[in-house]
Amino acid sequence: MLDGRLVDPLNLSKIIESIVARKRIDGGLDRRYWRFRGGRWYGGIATADAVGCYLRCVFCWSWRVRDNPYTGRFYSARDVWVRLRDICMRRGYSQVRVSGCEPTIAFDHLEELISLSESSNRYLFILETNGILIGAYREYAERLSRFKKLHVRVSIKGCDPREFSKLTLADPRGFDLQIEALKNLIDEGVSCHPAVMLSFSDPESKAKLVDRLRSIDEKLVEELEEEYVFLYPHVEYKLREYGLKPRIAFKPDAIPEDLI
């Protein structure tokens, strides 16, 4: 919510992209990143934390960077790939990702990065996205379909448009674009699964979401990942600011092993 108004994700994405991406003389697209790291998620993965998102999720762990899109410095896709590859080689990882932001902003940069990963034929690229741009622009799913070592995790914010708007401060129509992203990816044969933030949802709203996913493809229900808030101090601060109390949440030092 900006100045008391709900965010239009598609319009804001263009504004954010103008800040976090820049075109080089050779036509390539650089993007802002603020750190590179290894981590235990997915059993071990090299992560590039980029800058820039068009949602304002109240539970976001990286909201300080999200709200300051001038953070970090610009890197080419090749610069990012070299850093991810080096982390993988040092730690024995076989997976890479971009996190801490919405990676489909500056899509040309993302596509080049995935292409570099694909060319190595050694690493699985896990694309974590809210899916809104893939839902709005079907050609994004078409472009992703050429990659064989790619898996897309679509992180759905809540179980219906009302919950989505409450949690993201965005126009509720954005929720339908998240669902449309899954349909586009399935139609284009892209490996994908949904993850849904359930900390603020009741069983009835979850059941309705499951029915909607089933209408697209049964495997989306079988592979549905349940996502819950991790109560880092700065996340708790934001939840208090917006008067939201999760039904289910975890302390960072008490994350269940099956969520790691």
C-alpha positions as CSV (number, residue, x, y, z in Angstrom):
1,M,0.0,0.0,0.0
2,L,1.5,3.3,-1.1
3,D,0.0,6.5,0.4
4,G,-3.0,4.5,1.6
5,R,-3.8,2.9,-1.8
6,L,-3.6,-0.7,-2.9
7,V,-0.6,-1.4,-5.1
8,D,-1.2,-2.3,-8.7
9,P,1.5,-5.0,-9.1
10,L,1.9,-4.6,-12.9
11,N,2.3,-0.9,-12.8
12,L,4.7,-1.0,-9.8
13,S,6.8,-3.7,-11.5
14,K,7.7,-1.3,-14.3
15,I,8.7,1.4,-11.8
16,I,10.8,-1.0,-9.7
17,E,12.5,-2.4,-12.8
18,S,13.6,1.1,-13.8
19,I,15.4,1.3,-10.5
20,V,16.9,-2.2,-10.1
21,A,17.9,-2.9,-13.7
22,R,19.9,-1.1,-16.3
23,K,20.8,-1.8,-19.9
24,R,24.5,-2.0,-20.9
25,I,26.0,-0.5,-24.0
26,D,26.2,-4.1,-25.5
27,G,22.4,-4.5,-24.9
28,G,22.7,-6.8,-21.9
29,L,20.7,-6.1,-18.8
30,D,22.3,-5.8,-15.3
31,R,20.4,-6.1,-12.1
32,R,20.9,-5.0,-8.5
33,Y,21.9,-7.7,-5.9
34,W,22.9,-7.2,-2.3
35,R,24.5,-10.5,-1.3
36,F,25.5,-14.0,-2.4
37,R,25.3,-17.0,0.0
38,G,25.0,-20.7,0.6
39,G,22.2,-22.2,2.7
40,R,20.5,-25.3,3.8
41,W,17.2,-24.8,2.0
42,Y,16.4,-27.6,-0.5
43,G,19.1,-29.6,1.1
44,G,21.8,-27.1,0.1
45,I,21.6,-24.3,-2.5
46,A,23.6,-21.3,-3.7
47,T,21.6,-18.1,-3.5
48,A,21.8,-14.7,-5.1
49,D,19.8,-12.2,-3.1
50,A,18.5,-9.6,-5.6
51,V,16.7,-6.3,-5.0
52,G,13.2,-5.3,-6.0
53,C,9.6,-6.4,-5.6
54,Y,6.2,-5.0,-6.5
55,L,4.3,-6.6,-3.6
56,R,4.5,-5.4,0.0
57,C,4.0,-8.6,1.9
58,V,3.6,-7.9,5.6
59,F,5.5,-11.1,6.5
60,C,8.4,-10.5,4.2
61,W,11.8,-11.3,5.8
62,S,13.7,-8.9,3.5
63,W,11.3,-5.9,3.7
64,R,14.2,-3.5,4.6
65,V,15.9,-4.2,1.3
66,R,12.6,-4.5,-0.6
67,D,11.6,-1.0,0.6
68,N,15.0,0.5,-0.5
69,P,15.4,-0.6,-4.1
70,Y,18.6,1.5,-4.5
71,T,20.4,-1.0,-2.2
72,G,23.2,-3.1,-3.5
73,R,25.1,-2.9,-6.8
74,F,24.6,-3.9,-10.4
75,Y,25.8,-7.2,-11.6
76,S,25.6,-8.8,-15.1
77,A,24.0,-12.2,-15.4
78,R,27.4,-13.7,-16.0
79,D,28.8,-12.0,-12.8
80,V,25.9,-13.5,-10.8
81,W,26.4,-16.9,-12.4
82,V,30.2,-17.0,-11.6
83,R,29.4,-16.3,-7.9
84,L,26.7,-18.9,-7.7
85,R,28.9,-21.5,-9.4
86,D,31.8,-20.8,-7.1
87,I,29.5,-21.3,-4.0
88,C,28.3,-24.6,-5.5
89,M,31.8,-25.8,-6.1
90,R,33.1,-24.9,-2.6
91,R,30.1,-26.4,-0.9
92,G,29.2,-29.3,-3.1
93,Y,25.8,-28.0,-4.1
94,S,23.9,-28.9,-7.2
95,Q,21.2,-26.2,-7.0
96,V,21.0,-22.4,-7.5
97,R,18.4,-19.7,-7.1
98,V,17.6,-16.0,-6.8
99,S,15.9,-15.0,-3.6
100,G,15.0,-12.0,-1.4
101,C,13.0,-10.3,-4.2
102,E,10.9,-11.0,-7.2
103,P,13.3,-12.5,-9.8
104,T,11.0,-12.1,-12.8
105,I,11.5,-8.4,-12.7
106,A,14.0,-7.6,-15.5
107,F,13.1,-10.9,-17.1
108,D,15.8,-10.7,-19.8
109,H,18.4,-10.7,-17.1
110,L,16.8,-13.7,-15.4
111,E,16.5,-15.6,-18.7
112,E,20.2,-15.1,-19.4
113,L,21.1,-16.3,-15.9
114,I,19.1,-19.4,-16.2
115,S,20.6,-20.0,-19.6
116,L,24.1,-19.8,-18.1
117,S,23.1,-22.3,-15.4
118,E,21.6,-24.6,-18.0
119,S,24.7,-24.5,-20.2
120,S,26.7,-26.0,-17.4
121,N,24.4,-29.1,-17.4
122,R,25.3,-29.6,-13.7
123,Y,22.9,-27.5,-11.7
124,L,19.1,-27.2,-11.1
125,F,17.9,-23.7,-11.2
126,I,15.0,-23.2,-8.7
127,L,12.9,-20.1,-9.7
128,E,11.1,-18.8,-6.6
129,T,8.4,-16.3,-7.8
130,N,5.0,-14.9,-6.8
131,G,4.1,-15.7,-10.4
132,I,2.2,-12.5,-11.2
133,L,4.2,-11.5,-14.2
134,I,4.1,-15.1,-15.5
135,G,0.4,-15.0,-15.1
136,A,0.1,-11.6,-16.9
137,Y,2.5,-12.4,-19.7
138,R,2.1,-15.9,-21.0
139,E,5.2,-15.5,-23.2
140,Y,7.3,-15.6,-20.0
141,A,6.1,-19.2,-19.5
142,E,6.8,-20.0,-23.1
143,R,10.4,-18.6,-22.7
144,L,11.0,-20.7,-19.6
145,S,9.8,-23.9,-21.3
146,R,13.0,-24.2,-23.3
147,F,15.0,-24.9,-20.1
148,K,15.3,-28.5,-18.9
149,K,17.1,-28.0,-15.6
150,L,14.6,-25.5,-14.2
151,H,11.9,-25.8,-11.6
152,V,9.5,-23.0,-10.7
153,R,8.1,-22.6,-7.2
154,V,5.1,-20.2,-7.3
155,S,4.6,-18.7,-3.9
156,I,0.9,-17.9,-3.5
157,K,0.0,-15.2,-1.0
158,G,-3.0,-16.5,0.9
159,C,-5.9,-18.6,-0.3
160,D,-8.2,-16.1,-2.0
161,P,-8.2,-12.5,-3.4
162,R,-9.2,-11.1,0.0
163,E,-6.4,-12.7,1.9
164,F,-3.9,-11.9,-0.9
165,S,-4.8,-8.2,-0.7
166,K,-4.6,-8.2,3.1
167,L,-1.2,-9.8,3.1
168,T,0.4,-8.0,0.1
169,L,-1.3,-4.6,0.3
170,A,-1.9,-5.1,-3.4
171,D,-4.9,-5.1,-5.7
172,P,-6.8,-8.4,-5.1
173,R,-6.8,-9.1,-8.8
174,G,-3.2,-10.1,-8.4
175,F,-4.3,-13.3,-6.8
176,D,-5.9,-14.6,-10.0
177,L,-2.7,-13.8,-11.8
178,Q,-0.8,-16.1,-9.4
179,I,-3.2,-18.9,-10.3
180,E,-3.0,-18.1,-14.0
181,A,0.8,-18.4,-13.7
182,L,0.5,-22.0,-12.7
183,K,-1.9,-22.7,-15.5
184,N,0.5,-21.1,-18.0
185,L,3.5,-23.1,-16.7
186,I,1.5,-26.4,-16.8
187,D,0.3,-25.6,-20.3
188,E,3.9,-24.9,-21.5
189,G,5.3,-28.1,-19.8
190,V,7.4,-26.2,-17.3
191,S,8.2,-28.1,-14.1
192,C,6.5,-26.3,-11.2
193,H,4.6,-26.5,-8.0
194,P,2.6,-24.1,-5.8
195,A,3.6,-23.0,-2.3
196,V,0.9,-21.2,-0.3
197,M,1.3,-18.9,2.7
198,L,-1.2,-20.5,5.2
199,S,-0.2,-18.7,8.4
200,F,-3.3,-16.5,8.1
201,S,-5.7,-18.9,6.5
202,D,-8.5,-21.1,7.9
203,P,-9.2,-24.7,6.7
204,E,-12.2,-23.6,4.7
205,S,-10.3,-21.1,2.6
206,K,-7.5,-23.6,2.1
207,A,-10.0,-26.2,0.8
208,K,-11.4,-23.8,-1.7
209,L,-7.9,-23.1,-3.0
210,V,-7.2,-26.8,-3.3
211,D,-10.3,-27.2,-5.4
212,R,-9.2,-24.4,-7.7
213,L,-5.8,-25.9,-8.1
214,R,-7.3,-29.3,-8.8
215,S,-9.3,-27.8,-11.7
216,I,-6.0,-26.9,-13.3
217,D,-4.1,-30.1,-12.6
218,E,-4.3,-32.7,-9.9
219,K,-0.5,-32.7,-9.5
220,L,-0.7,-29.1,-8.2
221,V,-2.6,-30.5,-5.2
222,E,-0.3,-33.4,-4.7
223,E,2.7,-31.2,-4.7
224,L,1.2,-28.3,-2.8
225,E,3.8,-26.9,-0.3
226,E,2.6,-25.3,2.9
227,E,4.4,-22.1,3.8
228,Y,4.4,-20.4,7.2
229,V,5.7,-17.3,8.7
230,F,9.1,-17.3,10.4
231,L,9.1,-14.9,13.3
232,Y,12.3,-13.0,12.9
233,P,12.3,-9.9,15.1
234,H,12.0,-7.6,12.1
235,V,9.1,-9.7,10.7
236,E,7.3,-9.6,14.1
237,Y,7.7,-5.8,14.0
238,K,5.9,-5.5,10.7
239,L,3.1,-7.9,11.8
240,R,2.5,-5.7,14.8
241,E,2.5,-2.6,12.7
242,Y,-0.3,-4.0,10.5
243,G,-2.2,-5.6,13.4
244,L,-1.8,-9.1,12.0
245,K,-1.4,-12.2,14.1
246,P,-0.6,-15.5,12.3
247,R,-2.6,-18.6,13.2
248,I,0.6,-20.7,12.8
249,A,4.2,-19.4,12.8
250,F,7.6,-20.6,13.7
251,K,10.6,-19.1,15.5
252,P,13.7,-19.2,13.3
253,D,15.5,-21.6,15.7
254,A,12.5,-24.0,15.7
255,I,11.9,-24.6,12.0
256,P,10.7,-28.2,11.4
257,E,13.2,-30.3,9.5
258,D,10.7,-31.0,6.7
259,L,10.5,-27.2,6.0
260,I,14.3,-26.9,5.6
